[in-house]
């Protein structure tokens, strides 16, 4: 785009990209460490963004298809179509697609049955572990005033009992 004004611009851009790429490779391979993976319950706010994106894409795609179609194709299907008729056509097709989207969304379960069962199972395990830790706390008859010591003590008990990280991530907030 700017080549007629500054012919060496693409060369400098290519050199810059090579230097940045080599620098990033060094950082990634030598100095940065991969984060510890953490579990989460769902994708959070991203589901709302994806729903909004799919909803807006219906309007945009329908408008693009209708307004960029050749006039010959539209006149074959609908006869002579002035601009107002194209707007009405866009609105009708958009509403049909939105209704179809909600119909299909209603047919598909939001949470599969096996996930509901797994959550129920994990909830039962959390409750069992919680009662076991409470029993151990009462048998030791320890009263820990400092919150950090309490967290360290509960983590130590959980480390002794099992090494299930998913269960630990669900259990720890409920205990403290």
C-alpha positions as CSV (number, residue, x, y, z in Angstrom):
1,X,0.0,0.0,0.0
2,X,2.8,2.4,0.9
3,X,5.4,0.8,-1.4
4,X,5.3,3.7,-4.0
5,X,6.0,6.2,-1.2
6,X,8.7,4.2,0.7
7,X,9.9,1.2,-1.4
8,X,12.1,-0.1,1.4
9,X,9.1,-0.3,3.8
10,X,8.3,-4.0,3.1
11,X,12.0,-4.9,3.6
12,X,12.1,-3.1,7.0
13,X,8.8,-4.7,8.0
14,X,10.1,-8.2,7.1
15,X,13.4,-7.6,9.1
16,X,11.3,-6.3,12.1
17,X,9.1,-9.4,12.0
18,X,12.1,-11.8,11.9
19,X,13.7,-10.0,14.9
20,X,10.5,-10.0,16.9
21,X,9.9,-13.7,16.1
22,X,13.3,-14.7,17.2
23,X,13.0,-12.7,20.4
24,X,9.6,-14.2,21.2
25,X,11.0,-17.7,20.6
26,X,13.8,-17.1,23.1
27,X,11.4,-15.8,25.7
28,X,9.0,-18.7,25.2
29,X,11.6,-21.4,25.3
30,X,14.0,-20.2,27.9
31,X,12.4,-17.7,30.3
32,X,8.7,-18.2,30.4
33,X,7.1,-21.2,32.1
34,X,3.8,-22.7,31.3
35,X,1.1,-21.9,33.8
36,X,-0.3,-24.6,36.1
37,X,-3.6,-25.7,34.6
38,X,-6.7,-25.0,36.7
39,X,-10.1,-26.4,36.4
40,X,-13.3,-24.3,36.0
41,X,-17.0,-25.0,35.9
42,X,-17.8,-23.4,32.5
43,X,-16.6,-20.9,30.0
44,X,-18.0,-17.9,31.9
45,X,-18.9,-14.7,30.1
46,X,-17.6,-16.1,26.8
47,X,-21.0,-18.0,26.3
48,X,-22.8,-14.6,26.3
49,X,-20.3,-13.2,23.8
50,X,-20.7,-16.2,21.5
51,X,-24.5,-16.0,21.7
52,X,-24.4,-12.3,20.8
53,X,-22.0,-13.0,18.0
54,X,-24.3,-15.7,16.5
55,X,-27.3,-13.5,16.8
56,X,-25.6,-10.5,15.1
57,X,-24.1,-12.7,12.4
58,X,-27.7,-13.7,11.3
59,X,-28.4,-10.0,10.6
60,X,-25.1,-9.3,8.9
61,X,-25.1,-12.5,6.8
62,X,-28.6,-12.1,5.6
63,X,-28.0,-8.5,4.6
64,X,-24.8,-9.4,2.8
65,X,-26.5,-12.2,0.9
66,X,-29.6,-10.2,-0.2
67,X,-27.8,-6.9,-1.0
68,X,-24.8,-8.4,-2.8
69,X,-26.8,-10.8,-4.9
70,X,-27.0,-10.0,-8.5
71,X,-30.2,-8.2,-9.5
72,X,-30.8,-10.8,-12.2
73,X,-31.0,-13.6,-9.6
74,X,-33.3,-11.6,-7.3
75,X,-35.6,-10.6,-10.3
76,X,-35.8,-14.3,-11.3
77,X,-37.1,-15.3,-7.8
78,X,-39.1,-12.2,-6.8
79,X,-39.7,-10.2,-10.0
80,X,-38.7,-6.5,-10.0
81,X,-37.5,-5.7,-6.5
82,X,-37.2,-2.1,-5.4
83,X,-35.0,-1.3,-2.4
84,X,-37.9,-1.3,0.1
85,X,-38.8,-4.9,-1.0
86,X,-35.2,-5.9,-0.4
87,X,-35.4,-4.6,3.2
88,X,-38.7,-6.5,3.8
89,X,-37.0,-9.6,2.3
90,X,-34.1,-9.2,4.7
91,X,-36.4,-8.8,7.7
92,X,-38.4,-11.9,6.8
93,X,-35.4,-14.1,6.2
94,X,-33.7,-12.8,9.4
95,X,-36.8,-13.5,11.5
96,X,-37.1,-17.0,10.0
97,X,-33.4,-17.7,10.8
98,X,-33.7,-16.4,14.4
99,X,-36.8,-18.6,14.9
100,X,-34.9,-21.6,13.6
101,X,-32.0,-20.8,15.8
102,X,-34.2,-20.7,18.9
103,X,-36.0,-23.9,17.8
104,X,-32.7,-25.8,17.5
105,X,-31.4,-24.3,20.7
106,X,-34.5,-25.6,22.5
107,X,-34.0,-29.1,21.1
108,X,-30.4,-29.4,22.3
109,X,-29.8,-29.9,26.0
110,X,-27.7,-27.2,27.7
111,X,-26.0,-29.6,30.0
112,X,-25.7,-33.3,28.9
113,X,-27.1,-35.9,31.3
114,X,-23.7,-37.4,32.0
115,X,-22.4,-34.0,33.1
116,X,-25.2,-33.6,35.6
117,X,-24.5,-37.1,37.0
118,X,-20.8,-36.3,37.3
119,X,-21.5,-33.0,39.1
120,X,-23.8,-34.9,41.5
121,X,-21.1,-37.5,42.1
122,X,-18.5,-34.8,42.7
123,X,-20.8,-33.0,45.1
124,X,-21.2,-36.2,47.1
125,X,-17.4,-36.7,47.2
126,X,-16.9,-33.1,48.3
127,X,-19.4,-33.7,51.2
128,X,-17.7,-36.9,52.2
129,X,-14.3,-35.3,52.2
130,X,-15.6,-32.4,54.1
131,X,-17.0,-34.6,56.9
132,X,-13.8,-36.6,57.1
133,X,-11.7,-33.4,57.4
134,X,-14.1,-32.1,60.1
135,X,-13.7,-35.4,62.0
136,X,-10.0,-35.1,61.8
137,X,-10.1,-31.6,63.0
138,X,-12.2,-32.5,66.0
139,X,-10.1,-35.6,66.8
140,X,-7.0,-33.5,66.9
141,X,-8.9,-30.7,68.7
142,X,-7.0,-28.0,67.1
143,X,-8.1,-24.5,67.0
144,X,-6.1,-22.5,64.5
145,X,-6.5,-18.8,64.7
146,X,-4.4,-17.8,61.7
147,X,-6.2,-18.2,58.3
148,X,-2.9,-19.1,56.5
149,X,-2.2,-21.9,59.0
150,X,-5.7,-23.1,58.6
151,X,-5.4,-23.3,54.8
152,X,-2.0,-25.0,55.1
153,X,-3.5,-27.5,57.6
154,X,-6.5,-28.4,55.4
155,X,-4.2,-28.7,52.3
156,X,-2.0,-31.1,54.2
157,X,-4.9,-33.3,55.2
158,X,-6.2,-33.3,51.7
159,X,-2.7,-34.2,50.4
160,X,-2.5,-37.1,52.8
161,X,-5.9,-38.4,51.8
162,X,-5.8,-38.1,48.0
163,X,-4.2,-36.3,45.2
164,X,-7.3,-35.5,43.2
165,X,-6.8,-31.9,42.1
166,X,-10.4,-31.4,40.8
167,X,-11.8,-32.5,44.1
168,X,-9.4,-30.3,46.0
169,X,-10.4,-27.3,44.0
170,X,-14.0,-27.9,44.7
171,X,-13.5,-28.7,48.4
172,X,-11.2,-26.0,49.6
173,X,-13.5,-23.0,49.1
174,X,-16.4,-24.8,50.9
175,X,-14.2,-25.6,54.0
176,X,-12.9,-22.1,54.5
